[in-house]
Amino acid sequence: MRVSSNQINLIAMNSILDQQTKVARTQEQLSSGKRILTPSDDPSGASALIGYRQSLDTIAQYQENITSARQRLQREESVLGSAGNILDRIRELALEANNSALSAADRRFIAVEVRQNLDEVMTLANATDANGEYIFAGYQGRVQPFTRNSSSEYLYSGDSGQRFLQVGSTQQVATGDSGDDVFMRIRAGNGTFNVSADLANRGNGVIATGSVTNPAAYDGDVYTVSFPHATTATGALSFSDAVGTDDTLGYTLNINGVNVYSVAEGGTPAASLDELAQQINDDTGATGVRALVDDGMLYLVSTGPTNDPIEVTESMSGGSDGDSDTVTGYFGSVLTGATAASAVLSYDPADATHFIVEDSSGNIEASGAYSSGVEIAFNGIQTTLTGTSRTGDVFTVSPSEHQDLFTTVENLARMLEGDISGANASGVLGNSVNQFLSDIDQGMENLRSVRAQVGARLNRIDTQEEMNEAATLQLEAARSSIEDLDYTTAITRLTQQMVGLQAAQKVFVQVQGLSLFNYL
């Protein structure tokens, strides 16, 4: 076999180039710190690196989301804290105003500060985040959520949406709360039922917020607490006609000038207090008076607070024999002939001595003697009445409805700006402040609840951030084990490759000098 000089040169040159390629690759690895420079260096390792890098990029995005979520939640937590502090101050002002010794001017001065604080709460409710988006607008981040119209009605223009950010592979966190949930949809009263006093009440009775003692027994009906007049009425009507059939006696019962019941001798009179009460109640619309029967006693009560007495007139007709013809009325009047044909009983407005609780159908749920501080309990709920109530006064117990926080404060301001005077001033003031306190306490409790949820979310993202950092370290370690260069091994290899390159170059020089002519 013959080997030409060209072939010898080619082989030597290829050897040099191969050694140079290896040296260049090793030098590139050393300069980059990477073992895998191209997928062909380690196909399986390169494939694994793609997965690790994708995971690391995803976690990096989670960390960015955590930063964004933390900023919004910290802003919301700060706003809620400030709003709570302002509401605390408004509550203090309400307690300060609940003093009958204050003049109307004093209360108006307090109302000015209440309104200033209300404006501050509105400003906080319309707070924005670092991006200029409204915190409490739901998905409508560019729309101002809370406004007040010319009628001092408070409107919400956001929605009920709640934004979430992905902060972990299986973890999302809400970055805000809907203003509808935070400020608008708040249960009035104690959260289950609400108590209120008729503004026309003449007494100074004040009803407490009350509480639920047995949720299973509470039926959510509307109840009224009233203070009726006790009467001496009986369920019997007695006729005495000395002549017999020569004349016919009649009996008529009028209430406030309205004929509510008539019966003639030989007719069938009402035989019980319940029947008599039904006859009276058939004409309530005309008389303004209702009859109630409780524990064997008939009570009369006006359909609303009034200073007018209830006048009951019992009359006899058909008598002609003087004292020999007699009718004993339901209310105890003894009517004798023409000399005493009628009797008027006046139930003048007076301090209450008895209370009756009725449901929406008029059924009596509770009753008893009234005195300041009396506890009223029925159907799983309990409340207390203090002060001097008057006959005809009315209190209402009804299921709690939603009321926005701004209207609650607005109602307080309007009450303080109004004219509170007269004998029942302390009652109006006490009941109004009590109702405000129960409503504002519900609103403040709602803010505290939302604030606690925000704190819990901040704790969750702190924990998730630590988990993400730990996962990043693990992935970086796995990636490094595949991709990063072992410098000791690489330097040793480079040294060997440099020796090989130098040897190849020397051999090439030696081979290039070979010729037969050197031996001739």
C-alpha positions as CSV (number, residue, x, y, z in Angstrom):
1,M,0.0,0.0,0.0
2,R,1.4,3.4,-1.0
3,V,0.8,6.5,1.2
4,S,1.2,9.8,-0.6
5,S,2.6,12.9,0.9
6,N,-0.8,14.6,0.5
7,Q,-2.6,11.9,2.5
8,I,0.0,12.1,5.2
9,N,-0.5,15.9,5.4
10,L,-4.3,15.5,5.4
11,I,-4.3,13.1,8.3
12,A,-1.9,15.3,10.3
13,M,-4.0,18.4,9.6
14,N,-7.3,16.7,10.6
15,S,-5.7,15.5,13.9
16,I,-4.6,19.1,14.7
17,L,-8.1,20.5,13.8
18,D,-9.7,17.8,16.0
19,Q,-7.5,18.7,18.9
20,Q,-8.2,22.4,18.4
21,T,-11.9,21.7,18.3
22,K,-11.8,19.9,21.6
23,V,-9.7,22.6,23.2
24,A,-12.0,25.3,21.9
25,R,-15.1,23.5,23.3
26,T,-13.5,23.0,26.7
27,Q,-12.4,26.7,26.7
28,E,-16.0,27.7,25.9
29,Q,-17.3,25.5,28.7
30,L,-14.9,27.1,31.1
31,S,-15.8,30.6,30.0
32,S,-19.6,30.0,30.3
33,G,-19.5,27.6,33.2
34,K,-21.9,25.3,31.4
35,R,-21.3,21.7,30.7
36,I,-24.0,21.5,28.0
37,L,-23.5,24.1,25.3
38,T,-25.8,22.5,22.7
39,P,-28.4,19.8,22.9
40,S,-26.1,17.4,21.1
41,D,-23.7,17.6,24.0
42,D,-26.2,15.7,26.1
43,P,-29.6,15.1,24.6
44,S,-31.3,13.6,27.7
45,G,-29.7,16.2,29.9
46,A,-30.8,19.1,27.6
47,S,-34.3,17.7,27.7
48,A,-34.3,17.7,31.5
49,L,-33.0,21.2,31.5
50,I,-35.9,22.5,29.4
51,G,-38.3,21.1,32.1
52,Y,-36.3,22.6,34.9
53,R,-36.1,26.0,33.3
54,Q,-39.9,26.1,32.6
55,S,-40.6,25.2,36.2
56,L,-38.2,27.9,37.4
57,D,-39.8,30.5,35.1
58,T,-43.2,29.5,36.4
59,I,-42.1,29.9,40.0
60,A,-40.6,33.3,39.1
61,Q,-44.0,34.4,37.8
62,Y,-45.6,33.1,41.1
63,Q,-43.2,35.2,43.0
64,E,-44.1,38.3,40.9
65,N,-47.8,37.6,41.6
66,I,-47.0,37.3,45.3
67,T,-45.4,40.7,45.2
68,S,-48.4,42.2,43.4
69,A,-50.9,40.5,45.7
70,R,-49.0,41.6,48.8
71,Q,-49.0,45.2,47.7
72,R,-52.8,45.2,47.1
73,L,-53.6,43.3,50.3
74,Q,-51.4,45.5,52.4
75,R,-53.1,48.6,50.9
76,E,-56.5,47.1,51.7
77,E,-55.5,46.1,55.2
78,S,-54.4,49.7,55.8
79,V,-57.6,51.2,54.4
80,L,-59.8,48.9,56.6
81,G,-57.8,49.7,59.6
82,S,-58.2,53.5,59.0
83,A,-61.9,53.1,58.4
84,G,-62.3,51.1,61.6
85,N,-60.6,53.9,63.6
86,I,-62.9,56.5,62.1
87,L,-66.0,54.4,62.9
88,D,-64.7,54.1,66.4
89,R,-64.7,57.9,66.6
90,I,-68.2,58.1,65.2
91,R,-69.4,55.6,67.8
92,E,-67.8,57.7,70.5
93,L,-69.7,60.8,69.2
94,A,-73.0,58.9,69.2
95,L,-72.5,58.0,72.9
96,E,-71.6,61.6,73.6
97,A,-74.7,62.8,71.9
98,N,-76.9,60.4,73.9
99,N,-77.4,62.9,76.6
100,S,-80.8,64.7,77.1
101,A,-79.0,67.6,78.8
102,L,-77.4,68.6,75.4
103,S,-79.0,71.4,73.5
104,A,-80.1,71.1,69.9
105,A,-77.1,73.3,69.0
106,D,-74.7,70.9,70.8
107,R,-76.1,68.0,68.9
108,R,-75.7,69.8,65.6
109,F,-72.1,70.5,66.4
110,I,-71.6,66.8,66.9
111,A,-73.4,66.1,63.6
112,V,-70.8,68.3,61.8
113,E,-68.0,66.1,63.0
114,V,-70.0,62.9,62.2
115,R,-70.4,64.1,58.6
116,Q,-66.7,65.0,58.3
117,N,-65.9,61.5,59.4
118,L,-68.4,60.0,57.0
119,D,-66.7,61.8,54.2
120,E,-63.4,60.3,55.2
121,V,-64.9,56.8,55.2
122,M,-66.2,57.5,51.7
123,T,-62.7,58.5,50.6
124,L,-61.2,55.4,52.0
125,A,-63.9,53.2,50.4
126,N,-62.8,54.8,47.1
127,A,-59.1,54.1,47.7
128,T,-56.9,52.9,44.8
129,D,-53.9,50.7,44.6
130,A,-50.4,51.4,43.1
131,N,-51.8,51.0,39.6
132,G,-54.6,53.5,40.1
133,E,-57.3,50.8,40.3
134,Y,-60.1,51.0,42.9
135,I,-59.6,48.4,45.6
136,F,-63.3,47.8,46.4
137,A,-64.8,47.9,42.9
138,G,-64.7,44.2,42.2
139,Y,-63.8,43.6,38.5
140,Q,-64.6,47.2,37.7
141,G,-61.2,48.5,38.8
142,R,-61.4,51.7,36.7
143,V,-64.9,52.7,38.0
144,Q,-65.3,54.7,41.2
145,P,-67.3,52.3,43.4
146,F,-69.1,54.6,45.9
147,T,-71.0,57.8,45.2
148,R,-73.7,59.8,47.0
149,N,-76.6,61.4,45.0
150,S,-78.5,64.6,45.7
151,S,-80.9,62.7,48.0
152,S,-78.0,61.5,50.2
153,E,-78.5,57.9,48.9
154,Y,-75.3,55.9,48.7
155,L,-74.8,54.0,45.5
156,Y,-72.4,51.2,44.6
157,S,-71.2,51.1,41.0
158,G,-68.8,48.2,41.2
159,D,-69.7,44.5,41.1
160,S,-69.4,41.5,43.4
161,G,-66.4,40.1,41.6
162,Q,-63.2,39.1,43.5
163,R,-59.8,39.0,41.7
164,F,-57.5,36.1,42.3
165,L,-53.8,35.6,41.5
166,Q,-52.0,32.3,41.1
167,V,-49.2,32.2,43.7
168,G,-48.4,28.5,43.6
169,S,-49.1,25.4,41.5
170,T,-52.2,24.7,43.5
171,Q,-52.7,28.0,45.3
172,Q,-54.7,31.1,44.4
173,V,-55.2,34.1,46.6
174,A,-57.8,36.8,46.5
175,T,-56.2,40.2,46.0
176,G,-59.2,42.2,47.2
177,D,-62.8,42.3,48.3
178,S,-65.9,43.6,46.7
179,G,-67.2,46.9,48.2
180,D,-70.6,45.3,48.2
181,D,-69.5,42.8,50.7
182,V,-67.4,45.2,52.7
183,F,-69.6,48.3,53.0
184,M,-73.0,47.7,51.5
185,R,-74.5,44.3,52.5
186,I,-74.4,44.6,56.3
187,R,-77.1,43.2,58.5
188,A,-78.9,45.8,60.7
189,G,-79.7,45.4,64.3
190,N,-77.9,42.5,66.0
191,G,-77.6,40.6,62.7
192,T,-80.6,38.5,63.2
193,F,-83.4,40.9,64.2
194,N,-83.7,44.6,64.5
195,V,-85.6,46.6,67.1
196,S,-87.2,50.0,66.5
197,A,-89.4,52.5,68.3
198,D,-92.4,54.3,66.7
199,L,-91.3,57.9,66.3
200,A,-94.7,59.0,67.6
201,N,-94.2,57.2,71.0
202,R,-95.1,59.6,73.8
203,G,-93.0,57.8,76.5
204,N,-89.3,57.6,77.2
205,G,-89.2,53.8,76.9
206,V,-86.0,52.5,75.3
207,I,-85.7,49.0,73.8
208,A,-82.4,47.1,73.9
209,T,-80.8,45.5,70.8
210,G,-81.6,42.1,72.2
211,S,-80.2,38.7,71.3
212,V,-81.1,35.3,70.1
213,T,-81.3,32.8,72.9
214,N,-82.6,29.8,70.9
215,P,-82.0,29.9,67.1
216,A,-84.2,26.9,66.6
217,A,-87.2,28.7,68.1
218,Y,-86.8,31.9,66.2
219,D,-89.1,32.0,63.2
220,G,-88.2,35.4,61.6
221,D,-91.7,36.9,62.0
222,V,-92.4,40.6,62.6
223,Y,-93.5,41.3,66.2
224,T,-95.0,44.4,67.8
225,V,-94.7,45.3,71.5
226,S,-97.6,47.5,72.6
227,F,-98.9,48.9,75.9
228,P,-102.7,48.6,76.2
229,H,-105.3,49.8,78.7
230,A,-106.5,47.1,81.1
231,T,-110.3,47.1,81.3
232,T,-112.9,45.5,83.6
233,A,-114.8,44.0,80.7
234,T,-116.5,40.6,81.2
235,G,-117.9,38.1,78.7
236,A,-121.5,38.5,80.0
237,L,-124.3,41.0,79.1
238,S,-127.2,41.0,81.5
239,F,-130.8,42.3,80.8
240,S,-133.5,42.8,83.5
241,D,-136.9,43.8,82.1
242,A,-139.5,44.2,84.8
243,V,-142.5,44.4,82.4
244,G,-141.5,41.3,80.4
245,T,-142.6,41.5,76.9
246,D,-144.2,45.0,77.1
247,D,-140.9,46.6,76.0
248,T,-137.7,45.3,74.5
249,L,-134.4,46.4,75.9
250,G,-131.3,47.0,73.7
251,Y,-127.6,47.5,74.3
252,T,-125.2,49.4,72.2
253,L,-121.4,49.7,72.6
254,N,-119.7,52.7,71.0
255,I,-115.9,53.3,70.9
256,N,-114.7,56.7,70.1
257,G,-118.2,57.6,68.8
258,V,-118.5,54.6,66.5
259,N,-121.1,51.9,67.1
260,V,-119.2,48.7,67.2
261,Y,-121.8,46.4,68.7
262,S,-125.5,46.3,69.3
263,V,-127.9,43.6,70.7
264,A,-131.5,43.6,71.7
265,E,-133.1,41.4,74.5
266,G,-134.0,38.2,72.9
267,G,-131.0,38.4,70.6
268,T,-127.8,36.4,71.1
269,P,-125.1,38.5,72.7
270,A,-121.4,37.8,72.6
271,A,-120.8,35.1,75.2
272,S,-117.1,35.6,75.8
273,L,-114.3,38.2,75.8
274,D,-112.9,36.7,72.7
275,E,-116.2,37.2,70.8
276,L,-116.5,40.8,72.2
277,A,-112.9,41.5,71.1
278,Q,-113.7,40.3,67.6
279,Q,-116.8,42.6,67.4
280,I,-114.6,45.6,68.5
281,N,-111.8,44.7,66.1
282,D,-114.2,44.5,63.1
283,D,-114.4,48.3,63.4
284,T,-110.8,49.1,64.2
285,G,-110.4,51.1,61.0
286,A,-113.1,53.5,62.1
287,T,-112.3,53.6,65.8
288,G,-108.5,53.5,65.8
289,V,-108.8,51.0,68.6
290,R,-107.9,47.3,68.9
291,A,-109.1,44.8,71.6
292,L,-106.8,42.1,72.9
293,V,-107.7,39.3,75.3
294,D,-104.9,37.9,77.5
295,D,-105.1,35.8,80.6
296,G,-108.9,36.4,81.1
297,M,-108.6,40.2,80.7
298,L,-109.7,42.4,77.8
299,Y,-107.3,45.2,76.8
300,L,-107.8,48.2,74.6
301,V,-105.0,49.7,72.6
302,S,-104.9,52.5,70.0
303,T,-103.6,51.5,66.6
304,G,-100.7,54.0,67.1
305,P,-99.3,56.3,69.7
306,T,-101.7,59.1,70.5
307,N,-102.5,61.6,73.2
308,D,-106.2,61.1,72.8
309,P,-108.2,58.9,75.3
310,I,-110.2,55.9,74.3
311,E,-113.8,56.5,75.1
312,V,-116.1,53.6,75.6
313,T,-119.8,54.3,75.7
314,E,-122.4,51.8,76.9
315,S,-126.0,52.6,76.1
316,M,-129.4,51.1,76.9
317,S,-132.5,51.5,74.7
318,G,-136.2,50.5,75.0
319,G,-136.5,51.1,78.7
320,S,-139.6,52.8,80.1
321,D,-139.9,51.6,83.7
322,G,-137.3,53.7,85.5
323,D,-135.0,51.6,87.6
324,S,-137.0,48.5,87.0
325,D,-135.4,48.1,83.5
326,T,-131.7,47.4,83.8
327,V,-128.8,46.4,81.5
328,T,-125.5,45.5,82.9
329,G,-123.0,46.2,80.1
330,Y,-119.9,44.3,79.1
331,F,-117.7,46.9,80.7
332,G,-119.6,46.9,84.0
333,S,-121.9,49.9,83.5
334,V,-125.3,49.5,85.1
335,L,-127.8,51.2,82.9
336,T,-131.3,51.9,84.3
337,G,-134.2,53.3,82.3
338,A,-134.2,56.8,81.1
339,T,-132.3,58.2,84.2
340,A,-129.1,56.3,83.4
341,A,-129.5,55.2,79.8
342,S,-125.8,55.5,79.0
343,A,-122.4,55.5,80.7
344,V,-119.0,56.8,79.3
345,L,-115.7,55.2,80.4
346,S,-112.6,57.2,79.4
347,Y,-109.3,55.4,79.1
348,D,-106.9,58.3,79.3
349,P,-103.3,58.0,78.1
350,A,-101.2,57.0,81.1
351,D,-98.0,55.3,82.0
352,A,-97.9,51.7,80.8
353,T,-98.7,49.0,83.3
354,H,-98.8,46.0,80.9
355,F,-97.1,44.9,77.7
356,I,-98.3,42.6,75.0
357,V,-96.2,41.1,72.2
358,E,-98.1,40.1,69.0
359,D,-96.9,38.4,65.9
360,S,-97.9,39.6,62.4
361,S,-101.2,37.7,62.5
362,G,-102.2,39.3,65.8
363,N,-101.5,36.2,68.0
364,I,-100.2,37.1,71.5
365,E,-96.7,35.6,72.0
366,A,-95.8,37.2,75.3
367,S,-97.3,39.5,77.9
368,G,-96.8,40.7,81.4
369,A,-96.7,43.6,83.9
370,Y,-94.5,46.4,82.7
371,S,-91.8,48.2,84.7
372,S,-88.5,49.7,83.6
373,G,-85.9,47.1,83.0
374,V,-88.5,44.3,82.2
375,E,-87.1,41.5,80.2
376,I,-89.2,40.3,77.3
377,A,-88.5,36.9,75.9
378,F,-90.4,34.9,73.3
379,N,-89.8,32.5,70.4
380,G,-86.1,32.2,71.0
381,I,-85.3,35.9,71.3
382,Q,-84.9,38.2,74.2
383,T,-84.8,42.0,74.7
384,T,-85.2,44.5,77.5
385,L,-87.3,47.7,77.9
386,T,-86.2,50.5,80.1
387,G,-87.7,53.9,81.0
388,T,-91.3,55.0,81.2
389,S,-93.5,53.8,78.3
390,R,-97.0,55.2,77.8
391,T,-100.2,53.4,76.8
392,G,-100.3,53.3,73.0
393,D,-96.6,53.3,72.5
394,V,-95.3,50.7,70.0
395,F,-92.0,48.9,69.4
396,T,-91.3,46.6,66.5
397,V,-89.1,43.5,66.4
398,S,-88.4,42.5,62.8
399,P,-85.8,40.4,60.8
400,S,-82.6,42.2,60.1
401,E,-82.2,43.6,56.6
402,H,-79.2,44.8,54.8
403,Q,-78.1,48.4,55.2
404,D,-75.0,50.0,53.9
405,L,-72.5,51.5,56.4
406,F,-72.7,55.0,55.0
407,T,-76.5,55.1,55.4
408,T,-76.1,54.0,59.0
409,V,-73.8,57.0,59.7
410,E,-76.1,59.3,57.6
411,N,-79.1,58.3,59.8
412,L,-77.1,59.3,62.9
413,A,-76.2,62.7,61.4
414,R,-79.8,63.4,60.4
415,M,-81.1,62.4,63.8
416,L,-78.6,64.8,65.5
417,E,-79.5,67.6,63.1
418,G,-83.2,67.1,63.7
419,D,-85.5,68.6,66.4
420,I,-85.5,66.4,69.4
421,S,-87.7,68.0,72.0
422,G,-90.8,67.4,74.1
423,A,-91.6,65.0,76.9
424,N,-90.4,62.0,74.9
425,A,-87.1,63.5,73.8
426,S,-84.9,61.2,75.9
427,G,-86.8,58.2,74.5
428,V,-86.4,59.3,70.9
429,L,-82.7,60.0,71.5
430,G,-82.1,56.8,73.4
431,N,-83.8,54.6,70.8
432,S,-82.1,56.3,67.9
433,V,-78.7,56.0,69.4
434,N,-79.3,52.4,70.5
435,Q,-80.3,51.5,66.9
436,F,-77.3,53.3,65.5
437,L,-74.9,51.5,67.9
438,S,-76.3,48.1,67.0
439,D,-76.1,48.9,63.3
440,I,-72.6,50.4,63.5
441,D,-71.4,47.5,65.6
442,Q,-72.5,45.1,62.8
443,G,-70.6,47.3,60.3
444,M,-67.5,47.4,62.3
445,E,-67.6,43.7,63.0
446,N,-67.9,43.1,59.2
447,L,-64.8,45.3,58.6
448,R,-62.9,43.4,61.3
449,S,-63.9,40.1,59.7
450,V,-62.8,41.3,56.2
451,R,-59.6,42.6,57.7
452,A,-58.9,39.3,59.4
453,Q,-59.4,37.5,56.0
454,V,-56.9,39.9,54.5
455,G,-54.4,39.1,57.2
456,A,-55.0,35.4,56.6
457,R,-54.3,35.9,52.9
458,L,-51.1,37.8,53.7
459,N,-50.0,34.9,55.9
460,R,-50.8,32.4,53.1
461,I,-48.7,34.2,50.5
462,D,-45.8,34.6,53.0
463,T,-45.9,30.8,53.5
464,Q,-46.3,30.2,49.8
465,E,-43.4,32.5,49.1
466,E,-41.2,30.4,51.3
467,M,-42.3,27.3,49.6
468,N,-41.6,28.8,46.2
469,E,-38.1,29.8,47.3
470,A,-37.5,26.2,48.6
471,A,-38.7,24.8,45.3
472,T,-36.5,27.2,43.4
473,L,-33.4,26.0,45.4
474,Q,-34.2,22.4,44.7
475,L,-34.8,23.0,41.0
476,E,-31.6,25.1,40.7
477,A,-29.6,22.3,42.4
478,A,-31.0,19.7,40.0
479,R,-30.4,22.0,37.0
480,S,-26.9,22.7,38.2
481,S,-26.1,19.0,38.5
482,I,-26.9,18.6,34.9
483,E,-25.8,21.8,33.3
484,D,-23.0,23.4,35.3
485,L,-19.4,22.5,34.6
486,D,-17.1,20.7,36.9
487,Y,-14.1,23.1,36.7
488,T,-11.5,20.6,38.1
489,T,-12.4,18.0,35.5
490,A,-12.6,20.6,32.7
491,I,-9.2,22.1,33.5
492,T,-7.6,18.7,33.7
493,R,-9.2,17.8,30.4
494,L,-8.1,21.1,28.9
495,T,-4.5,20.5,29.9
496,Q,-4.6,17.0,28.4
497,Q,-6.1,18.4,25.2
498,M,-3.4,21.1,25.0
499,V,-0.7,18.5,25.3
500,G,-2.4,16.5,22.6
501,L,-2.6,19.5,20.3
502,Q,1.0,20.4,20.8
503,A,2.0,16.8,20.1
504,A,0.0,16.8,16.9
505,Q,1.5,20.1,15.8
506,K,5.1,18.7,16.4
507,V,4.3,15.5,14.6
508,F,2.9,17.5,11.7
509,V,6.1,19.5,11.5
510,Q,8.2,16.3,11.6
511,V,6.1,14.5,9.0
512,Q,6.0,17.5,6.7
513,G,9.8,17.4,6.6
514,L,10.1,13.8,5.3
515,S,11.4,13.3,1.7
516,L,13.3,10.5,-0.2
517,F,15.6,13.2,-1.5
518,N,17.0,13.6,2.0
519,Y,18.4,10.1,1.7
520,L,19.9,10.3,-1.9
